[in-house]
Amino acid sequence: MCGIVGAVAQRDVAEILVEGLRRLEYRGYDSAGVAVINDGELRTTRRVGKVQELSAALDDSPLVGGTGIAHTRWATHGEPSERNAHPHLSSGDIAVVHNGIIENHNKLREMLKGLGYAFTSDTDTEVICHLVHHELKSHDTLLTAVQATVKQLEGAYGTVVIDRTDSDRMIVARSGSPLVIGFGLGENFVASDQLALLPVTRSFAFLEEGDVAEVTRRTVSIFDIDGNAVEREVKESEVTHDAGDKGEYRHYMLKEIYEQPRAIAHTLEGRIASGTVLDSAFGENAAEFLKDIKHVQIIACGTSYHAGMAARYWLEDWAGVSCNVEIASEFRYRKSHMFPNSLLVTISQSGETADTLAALRLAKEMGYKATMTICNSPGSSLVRESDMAYMMKAGAEIGVASTKAFTVQLAGLLMLTAVVGRHNGMSEEMQAKITQSLQSMPAKVEQALGLDDAIAELAEDFADKHHALFLGRGDQYPIAMEGALKLKEISYIHAEAYASGELKHGPLALIDADMPVIVVAPNNELLEKLKSNVEEVRARGGLMYVFADVDAEFESDDTMKVIQVPHCDEFMAALIYTIPLQLLSYHVALIKGTDVDQPRNLAKSVTVE
Ligand code: HGA
């Protein structure tokens, strides 16, 4: 989602800020802007569209100055336009960038208008800069004015404030939207994600909820929600992947699809020994937390939700515990009942997904026995606020449409199944089968990637289609859902997924020659049932694309194209059948000419509700 970068330095910072924004581009945004203090004046440049447009504008008319803030905006309040782009200014004195949503902005806007402030945008953000400006009339410092301001804000914010009359500092504040301070030599930085600052520093401190910090060239002073001075641990970044490098690939998405064997191998490293998955894969004290777990509640959004849906089949079938899976935005706003000895598992690539984080906080109030997150981002809010964390180690995922994060989540959830199963009497033989399957996954994914050329050819058939139906049964139903989501996200073809037993309860009415039906058909105990569903589609003149096990005995004919998927065991089938569906959506998007890595209207890391 939208990005923040700020700097206080001796040298000119505009280029550092713009490079930081470039590194956050993958999150999706609609406009970008920068403000720098130069000789006691605030100079601002904002543009609708890509950071490249902003950069070109700055080439024509450079901004000079050592203190500045920059932003990529993904509009929540007010259309994407130059006047709504951040930074926002108050009276030419105060400049603000903000991620999140100020929920009481209407009330504050009315109050500020009453005080004589004129609004120049439709954003909720603009109330922050006017409030700071107003508070400065009764406070001596920018720090105390911002502290007084954030007390009046309801909602979520990660925000950075600068004052044209005081170029020595910036004030940053977080509540519900992440911010990280980057420490340099005689210069300091802030960003919404450490990736933005990797060219200038590798030392970072994550702000915690409610923190306000004063950042100067040489000092960083952090205050907690009650105004007490606090220390936040400074850590060296372990991020090894450089977000800026697509390598030989045309798109990040394709690169990330091809990185999957390595990412899965990486996530397994050091986590399996003597035929069992180690408790420590889930953090230091995981054994203690996991020993009495009898029920698992999974909470997630989007692709992560599909990973959770697949894991429900595994936890109930193989680990012998009950499991519910719910979308975070639903869970957080309804009254749910908690089973005794329940483990709450959140799944989020970024660890900052706003709805998932709110659901975790609610679950803690409800008294879940333990909380765990499956997450790709060390130091993120979900990791810090959960009892246990399974760190995915998938490497940076830049494509907005998730690929390798999904399959690594599946691998992590299969490990969780083995561990929860062991604490609930799973046999050693079963555990050994799961660990063998996990260890052979990277090679099997590599084989599945060999289908790429065949799928590229198949994708031609989808170029003129407007709808598609995905079918699967058992743990392939969530894989069908994920396949449909991928196609929607990057090719903009309307796609739906159904558990194939549901066909005759409605969706059969949609079947005709213009509605391709994609079927995932591993060789499992549901195969014969699935074959009957295929016949139901064939009888209605539907055109099918069947991804089938080599032994499943499907054959291509006039109404059906069969793509043979390498044979795999039941523990990895969901993960393996994901690969051809990822490739299919990628190739369809290429043909359609859409923006594969940054699809319209979407953002990575959804840090607003
Ligand atoms: N609400 C602000 C900021 C939006 C945001 O955080 N997007 O991720 C706006 O609409 O400008």
Residues whose N, C-alpha, C, O or C-beta is under 5 A from the ligand:
A	BS01	HGA	M1 C2 W74 A75 T76 H77 N84 H98 N99 G100 I101 T123 D124 T125 V608
